[in-house]
Amino acid sequence: MNEWRECKLGDITELVTKGTTPTTIYGKFVDCGINFIKSESVSYNGRIDKTKFVFIDDETHQKLKRSQLIENDILFSMAGVFLGKNAIVTKDILPANTNQALAIIRLNKDKTFPQYIHYYLRQSSIIDFVNNMSGQSAQPNINFEEIKSIEVSLPPLPEQKAIAGVLSSLDDKIDLLHRQNKTLEAMAEALFRQWFVEEADDGWEEKPLGELLTITSSKRIFYSEYVTSGVPFYRGKEIIELRNTGSTTSELYISTERFDEIVSKFGVPKEGDILLTSVGTLGVAYRVKASDQFYFKDGNITWFKDFKVPSSIIYLWLISKVGQDELEAITIGSTQQALTIEGLKSICVKMPTKDKIYKCADDFEIILTKIESNQTQIYTLEKLRDSLLPKLMSGEVRVG
């Protein structure tokens, strides 16, 4: 560790700046053009979500010279509820620009390797430190000087590159598995559409969902029952994260004793059951894995169980365009939209003969099992990366 040194982030940067909102300089957003990256495109897992980009024209981009991005810039959220998110700018998203909610950290590459700093700033200790800087104001934010004051443990450049290489190899594997799952899910949806929509027979029987399975909610949990650790308690937010990534971090818990009591009296979701978000963000379906152990919020999430047909058929129907259109049709409310249990029970689904159902279900199950296996691998790799991160950054574990 003798060759490691402590410094401030400002000591190893060439530039710390930010952008502005185009409309303040008489610019505007357009349907396509130069990528314009807002804070919501950057996540705590270090990824940039391209689906959330907006666009500006080249004239506006030229007016915003200060915030034109270059490869290996670090984008760091400095305003808004979620401070300290960071991602590294890659060549494939350029040309690009950004606004005042994201700081642009441009590093001195003679002193540091950008990917190392990117990972260093992803440590939970750094994120907590940054969020504590902002205090409890209604509009949390930090300034350039506070960003520059972040303390950094800096090994020699070769070791910085080796550390970043270890962590990026894990992230690359995680990204590959995410891409595989997107492909597999698209394949499953395409097969479902082919077999259950395009090749549907006029003789197929329409049955209400309520006849194909049991649709219910959970046993109510009161706020007084929450504890600081135990069995995770999921809301719609966690179900959406599970659906999108296969993992989530709970913020609420109930005691193991209370969980066991609920299991004995009311049961809890088991492998193959489906949970559906029913308030707020509607219609996000998650099929429960064998390894899952959690309870969920009554009212916000609807529980599909006791299937009379394979749950893979119902799951793929729920996430298909046909299913999503049906859910939209029974949505109630204006300010706070919701799906009711009675409404869900009444939706009619065309079902083929039993032989075809089970032949299709076998093929669907192969795809869904592979997706779930990939999600388990993703979770394992993320846990490994997150446990290695502080050890590598402190020199407790050495590489190179």
N, C-alpha and C positions, 0 to 999 in steps of 0.2 A: 504493500500500500504506500510505500515511501514515495513512489513516483506519481501518485494521485495528488491532486490539489483541489482546494476549495476556492470557489470564486462566485461572483454574482453573474446572473444571466446577462446583465448589461455589459460585463467585461468581455463577452465573447460574441457580441452582436455587431453587425455593421449598421443595422437599421431596425428600429421598432416604430411602426406607424400604423395607420388605419385608413379606411376609406370613408365614403360618405354616401348618402342616399342620392341616386341620380336626380330625383325631382328637385333637390335643393340647388342644383346647378342647371336647371331647365332641361335636364335630360329626361328620358322616359324608358320604361320597360317595353320590350317588343316580343313578338312571338318566337323569334329565333335570332341568333346572332352570337355575341360574345358572352361566355358564361359569366354569370354574376352570382357569387356565392354568399348566402346569408348564414347566420349562425345555426339555423335549424338543419343545415346540410352537414354540420360537423357533429360527431358523436363522441362520447367518452371512450368508445372502443377504438378510436383513432381512424375511423373510416370517414370518407366523404360520400354522402348520398347524392349521386348525380340526378336522381329523379326529382330532387327538391330545388334544382337550379332554376333561376329565372335568367332573363337575357337582356342585354343592352346592345344598341347599335355601335358601330365602330367610332362614330363621332363622339358619342358619350364616353366611350372607353378612352379616347384620346384626351378628353377633358379631365378624366380621372387618372392622370399619370401617376400621382402619388401612390395609388393603390393597385396599379397594374402588377399582377403576380408573376413571379418567375419560378422555375423549377427549384424544389427544395426549400422554398419559403415555408414557414410554419404558421398556420392559422390558429389563433388562440382566442377563445371567446372571452371578451372583457366586459360585456354588458348583457343584462338579461338575467333570468332566473338561474340558468345553468352556466356558471363561470368555470373556466379552466379546461373546457373541452379543447382538444387540439388535434390537428391533422396536418400531414405534410403534402405540399403541392407536388403533383406528379405531371409529367410532360403531357399525358393524354388529355388533361382538362384545360390546357392552355390554348389560346389566350383566355385570360380570366381576370376578373376584378372582384372587389368585395366592399362591404360597407363598414360603418363605424362600430358595429357590434363585435367585429373580429379584428384583433390585432394581427399585424403582419410582422413576424419575427424573422429577420434575415441575418443569418449567422456568418461569422468570419470562419471560412472553411480551412484556414491555416491553423486555427485553434481547436476546431471541433467538427465532428461529423454530424450533419443535420439529423440523420435517423436516430442517433444516440440521444440527442436532446429531445426529439419527438417522444421517444420512449421514457426518458427521464421525467418529462412533464406529465406522463400518463399515470404516474404513481399516485395511489390514493392519498398519500401524505401531502403531496404537492397540491392536489385538487382541493383537499380540505383546507390547506393553508391559504390558498387563493380565495376560496369562498368565505373564509373567516375575515379576510382583509376588508370585504365589502360591508361588514356590519349587518344591520337588520333594516336597511333602507328599503323603501317600496320598490325602487328601481336599482337593484344591485349592480355595481360596476366597479371596476378597478382602472387605474390609470397607467400610463407608460412607465412612470418611475417605480410603481409597485411591481409591475411585471419585471422590470430590470433588476429589482432587488431580490428576486427569487435566488436562493442559494443552490449552487450546482456542485456536485462531486465529479471531478473531471479526471479520468485516467488518460494515459497517453493515447494519441490518435489510433494506433493499431488495435489497442484494446477496446476503444470506443467502437470501432468497426466490427470487431469480433462479437461484442455484446449485442450490438444492433443486428448482426447476422443471425445470432441464435434466436432472438425474439421475432425477427421478421420471418424466419423459416417457419415458426409456429403460426404466425399470422397468415402466411401464404397458404399453409395447409388448411387453416380454418376457412379462408376465403374460397379455396377450391371446393371444400365440402359444402359451403353455402351455395356455390354456383351449381354443383351437382344436384342439390336439393331443388333448386329452382327449375332445372331441366326435368327432373323426375316428376315434380308436381305438375309441370306443364304437360308432360306425357300422360300422367294419370287423368288430368282434366280433358285432354284430347280424346283419350280412349272412352271416357265416360260420355262425352258428347256424341262420339260416333255410335256407341252401343245403345245409349239411353235416349238420345234425341233424334239423330239422323236416321237410325235404323229402327226407331220405335214402331211397333205394329199397332194398327188400329184396334186390334183385339186385346191389347194390354189392358189390364184392369187398373182403374184409378182408385187409390186408397188414401184416406186421410192419414197424415203423419201419426195422429193419435192412435190409430189402429196398428201401426208398425212398430211402436216403441212407447215407452213411458216418458213423458215430459214433465219435469218438476223443477223445483228450486231447492235451496239448502235450508237446513235448520238455522234460524236466526241467531246471530252472535251479537252481543251487546258490547259497546265500547269498553265497558268496565272489565270485560273478559280478556282484552288484549294484554299480552305480556311481552317482555323484551326478548325472549328467545323461546323456542319450542317448535311447533309445527307451523310452517308458513301459511298465511291467510291471504288468499289471492282475490283481487278485484279485476275489473275489466282490463286495467293497465297491464297486469301481470299475464293475463290470458293472451292479450295481443302480443306481448313480447315472446311468450312461449310459442305461439303460432308462427311468428316471423323468424325466430332465432333458435327455438328449441330450449332456451334457458331464460331465467329471469332471477332477479334478486328481490326477495320479499322485504317489505318495510314493516309488516304487521305479523304478529304471531299469536297463536293460542297455545295453552299449555298442553303437554302430551297427555295429561290426565283428562282434560276436557275433550281432546281429540278422540281418545279411546272411548270415552262415554258416548260421544256422538256416533262413532263407528258401531258400537254395540246396539244402539237404539235406532239409528236412522240410516246407517251406512254412509259411505263416501264414494266418490268416483273411482272406478276400477279400470283396468286396462281395456281399451276399446270403447269406453264411454266417451261421449262428446259433450263439451262445454261450449256454450254459445253466448257471446256478449249481447245483452238485451236492453241496455240503457246507455245513452251517449253514443259511442262508436258502436254501431249495430252490426250484427251478423258475422262477427269474426269467430270461426269455429276452431276448436282445438281438440284433437283426439288424444285421450289420456294414455300414457305409456306405463308399462309395468313398474318402472322405477320411480314414478311420481308418488309423492306423499304430501298432500296439502289439503286445506279446506278452502271454501270460497264464499264470496259475499252473496247473501240471499238478495233476490231482486235484480241485481246487476248482471247476473249470469244464470242462464237456464241449463239444466242438466238433462241430457238425453241418455236413457239407460234401458235395460231389459228389452233388447232388440229382438224382434221376430224375424228380421232380415239382417244380414251381416252389416255391422256398423260402418264398414268401409264404403258400402253403397250410399248410406245416408250422409256420411261425411263428404264424399265427393259431390253428392247432390247439393249439399249446403254451400260448398265453395264454388260450384259451377255458376255460370251466368243465369241459367234457368232458376237455380235455387235462390240466388241473390235477388233476382227480379221478384220472385214470390215473397221473399222476406220484406222487400221494399213495399210491396203491395199491401201488406198487413200491418205496416208500421203505424203507430198512433202517436199523437202529441205533436206540438209545434215547437215550443221552447225547449222541452226535454223529450226527445223522441224515444220510443220504447217498443219492444216486442212483448206481447203478452203470451202466457202459456196457452190460453184458449185459442188465440189467433194461430199459434204455431200448430196446435193439434188439428186445426181445421184445414190446413194446406193439403191439397191433394197431389199425390205423386204417382206417376204411371209406373207400374211394376210389370215386368215380363213374367214368364213362367219360372217356376222354382228352379228348374235345371239351368236356365240361362242366368238367373240371379247368382247361383253359387259358382258357375263357371266364371262369370265376370268378377265376382268377389275374390276368387283365388288369384286372378291376375292383378287386381287392384292391391290385394294384400301384399304381394311380392314387392310392388313399388313402394307402398306406404311403410312396409317394414324396413326397406333400405333407407328411406328418408329418416325414420326414427333412429336407425343405427348410426347414420351420419350425424344426427343431432346429438346422440350420446358421445360420439367422438369429438364433436365440436365442444361440448361441455367439458370433457376431460382435458382437451388441449387448452381451453381458456383458463381452467383452474391451474394447469401447469404453468402457463405463461404468467398468470397473475401472481403465483407464488414465487416464481423465479425473478420477476421484475425487481422487487426491492432488494433481493439478495445480490443480484448482478450489479445494481446501481450503488450498493454500499461496499462492494468488494468482498462480501462474505463468500460469494461464489465467483471464482475467477475463470476466465476463458482467454484463449490466445496466448 
